[in-house]
Amino acid sequence: MQELPKFSDIELAAKRIKGEAVLTPLLENVKLNALVGGRVFIKAECLQRTGSFKFRGAWNCISKLDPTVNQGGVVAYSSGNHAQGVAAAAQLRGVSALIVMPVDTPEIKTANTKSYGAEIVTYDRATEDRVEIANRHVEKRGAVLVPPFEHADIIAGQGTCGLETANEVLARNVMLDDMLVNCSGGGLTAGVALAFSEKSPKTKVHSVEPEGFDDYARSLRSGVREKNASATGSICDALLTPQPGEMTFAMNKGRLADGYVVSEAEVRRAVRFAFETLKLVVEPGGAVGLAAVLSGKINAKGKNIAIILSGGNVDAGLFAKILTET
Amino acid sequence: MQELPKFSDIELAAKRIKGEAVLTPLLENVKLNALVGGRVFIKAECLQRTGSFKFRGAWNCISKLDPTVNQGGVVAYSSGNHAQGVAAAAQLRGVSALIVMPVDTPEIKTANTKSYGAEIVTYDRATEDRVEIANRHVEKRGAVLVPPFEHADIIAGQGTCGLETANEVLARNVMLDDMLVNCSGGGLTAGVALAFSEKSPKTKVHSVEPEGFDDYARSLRSGVREKNASATGSICDALLTPQPGEMTFAMNKGRLADGYVVSEAEVRRAVRFAFETLKLVVEPGGAVGLAAVLSGKINAKGKNIAIILSGGNVDAGLFAKILTET
C-alpha cells in the first residue's frame, strides 16, 4: 500500500488545481431548508470542469507529469467520471490517455471522454477485470496508471472539494453537524474526511451509497472491507465499485460516522428535486446525498448539513424519463 | 412617468436584498469558451431564489411595505417569474399577494406561485388586458400594485444582477466587451445597463429577444416604442411583453447597443447545451443570451462576454421534449 496522503497534501493540491478546476459554489436553497427544517449546504460539483469532482484528483496527479518524459501517457479505468477527468487533465498536460470503461457506460460519459482526445477500451463489468486490462495497456504503452481512488494524489485532489466546503462554511460562521459524501471506492470520502479532520473535526462525515452497493456502510460496521453481491444493477452507474479501496478504507475507518443507504426511488426523486427546485442537472450517482436528506434517512431538523452534488453527467434520455415518470 | 432610478438606487437595493436573495455565481465553462473562441461569463440567475432574477426587484419593492399599514397586500400581473418573485417576497414580508397570470402559464410557474401562498387570477394573453384586471383588484383590495418593470424599485432591484456581474468581472481583472441581457419589458435590461454605465461604461450592453418578439431591438433602431405583432406563439413564455416599457425605454434608449434576436431552434439548442455542458436547468426565455452566443449571432472570438441565464422555471414535460428531440 502507498503512503497515505496528509492534510498538507490537500493544501498542495488546492494550489495545483487553482485556475484550472472550478471553485464550485456552495449553495443554499430556501425551499430545501424549509422542507427539511434545517440548513443544507450544497457543494455543486456538477458545475466542476468535466461535470464532476473527478477533475480535481486527475489534475492533481497528471499535472506533475512531463510530456517529454512520460511519452506513454496515462491509462485509467473508470465508470465514466474519472475517465472524463483523466482525459481532460491529460489533454491539458499534453499527454495521451487510454481509458478502460464498462460497455454499459452512459453515452454522455464516453462521448465526453472521447471529446478530450482519449482512446477508449471497453469491458464487461460482470465478467472482466478492469484492473488487469488496464495493467496490460500500461505495460504495452509504457504509460502511467492513474487509478480512480487508490492513489495519494487522487485522494488529496478530491479532498480539495472538502477543503473548499469547510472553508466556505467557516467563512459564513456556520458549524456543520454533518457532511454527506457520495461514496463508491471512497476516494472523495477519504479526501473530504481528511480535510474535515483538520478544518472541522467536530463535523460527522458520512458515506452515502445506493441500495445493493452499500459496501462502505457495511465495511464501516464490520471493520473489514466487505464486497457487494453484484457488479451491476443500479441507476447510480458512478457508484458501483465492488468494495472499498485498501487505502481509502485505511483512511476512512477511524474517521467516518455511520454510512447512509438510499433506494433507487429516493435517488430518482432527488434528481427530480434538483431539476425542479435547485435548477441543477445531477446524475443519479451524484444525487445520493440529496436523497438521504430529502428522504429523511438523515434527520436534518435544526441541523447544518452539507451535501455534495458530485456529478451531472447523465444521458438526456434517462434524465427525461426520470423527470416525466410519476 | 415615475422618476427614473439612479445608480445609487441599485446600491441601496443591493443592501436590501443581501441575505435574502442569492448572490448567484458567475461561472465560466472551458468547453463553451473553446467552442466560441472567447471567454463567456455566465451569471446563473436560474439559481436565484424562486428560480429567476425576479425576486431581486420584488423584494427591493415589497420589503419596504409595512404589514400593519399595507393590509390590502400586493397585486401583480406576470407571465410567471415576476409572479413567483412577488409571491415569495410578499410571504417573506407577511403581506398577501394576488397575481394576474396568463391561462397558458407553465404549470411549474403557477404551482410555485401558489406554493408561496399567493392567490392567482388567470386571463387570456390575446384577448384580455392584464393591467386593467390588476388595477380592478388593486382598487377592490386597497392593495399596492407591484408592476413587472415600470417601477423604480423593480428596475433598481434587477440592476443588482448587473452590479454583481460587473463587480465580479472587475475583481477578476476582466474588461467585459459585451453584456447580453434577456429582454422582455426591459426592467432587467434597464437595471443592468444602469449598473454598467457606472461600473464599466465601455462595456456594450445588448438586449436579446426571441424572433417575433423583438420589440426592443426594433424600438432601439426606430427610436420609438414599437409593438409586437402577436401576443403569443413563442416557446419563450417569459419574454412576450407587447412593447418596451415607457420608463425602461427612456433609460435604455441612450445606453444600449444593438439588440440581438434568436430563433426558436437556437433557443432549444441553448437549453440542451445548458443541460449537457453547463449542468444547469434553464427555461427557454432564460436561454436567449446563451443562444445568441452559441449561434454566432454575436461573434465571441477573442472577446469577454457576459450572459445572464435569467430563469430556470420550465415544465418537466417541455424540458424532456427539448432534450430528446433531434
HADDOCK unambig.tbl for C-alpha pairs under 7 A between the chains (distance, minus, plus):
assign (segid A and resid 25 and name CA) (segid B and resid 25 and name CA) 6.59 0.50 0.50
assign (segid A and resid 46 and name CA) (segid B and resid 279 and name CA) 6.34 0.50 0.50
assign (segid A and resid 47 and name CA) (segid B and resid 278 and name CA) 6.58 0.50 0.50
assign (segid A and resid 47 and name CA) (segid B and resid 279 and name CA) 6.26 0.50 0.50
assign (segid A and resid 275 and name CA) (segid B and resid 281 and name CA) 6.49 0.50 0.50
assign (segid A and resid 278 and name CA) (segid B and resid 47 and name CA) 6.57 0.50 0.50
assign (segid A and resid 279 and name CA) (segid B and resid 46 and name CA) 6.32 0.50 0.50
assign (segid A and resid 279 and name CA) (segid B and resid 47 and name CA) 6.24 0.50 0.50
assign (segid A and resid 279 and name CA) (segid B and resid 280 and name CA) 6.04 0.50 0.50
assign (segid A and resid 279 and name CA) (segid B and resid 281 and name CA) 4.70 0.50 0.50
assign (segid A and resid 279 and name CA) (segid B and resid 312 and name CA) 6.03 0.50 0.50
assign (segid A and resid 280 and name CA) (segid B and resid 279 and name CA) 6.04 0.50 0.50
assign (segid A and resid 280 and name CA) (segid B and resid 280 and name CA) 4.79 0.50 0.50
assign (segid A and resid 280 and name CA) (segid B and resid 281 and name CA) 5.57 0.50 0.50
assign (segid A and resid 281 and name CA) (segid B and resid 275 and name CA) 6.50 0.50 0.50
assign (segid A and resid 281 and name CA) (segid B and resid 279 and name CA) 4.70 0.50 0.50
assign (segid A and resid 281 and name CA) (segid B and resid 280 and name CA) 5.57 0.50 0.50
assign (segid A and resid 281 and name CA) (segid B and resid 281 and name CA) 6.43 0.50 0.50
assign (segid A and resid 312 and name CA) (segid B and resid 279 and name CA) 6.02 0.50 0.50
assign (segid A and resid 316 and name CA) (segid B and resid 323 and name CA) 5.75 0.50 0.50
assign (segid A and resid 316 and name CA) (segid B and resid 324 and name CA) 6.28 0.50 0.50
assign (segid A and resid 317 and name CA) (segid B and resid 324 and name CA) 6.14 0.50 0.50
assign (segid A and resid 320 and name CA) (segid B and resid 320 and name CA) 4.36 0.50 0.50
assign (segid A and resid 323 and name CA) (segid B and resid 316 and name CA) 5.73 0.50 0.50
assign (segid A and resid 324 and name CA) (segid B and resid 316 and name CA) 6.26 0.50 0.50
assign (segid A and resid 324 and name CA) (segid B and resid 317 and name CA) 6.13 0.50 0.50
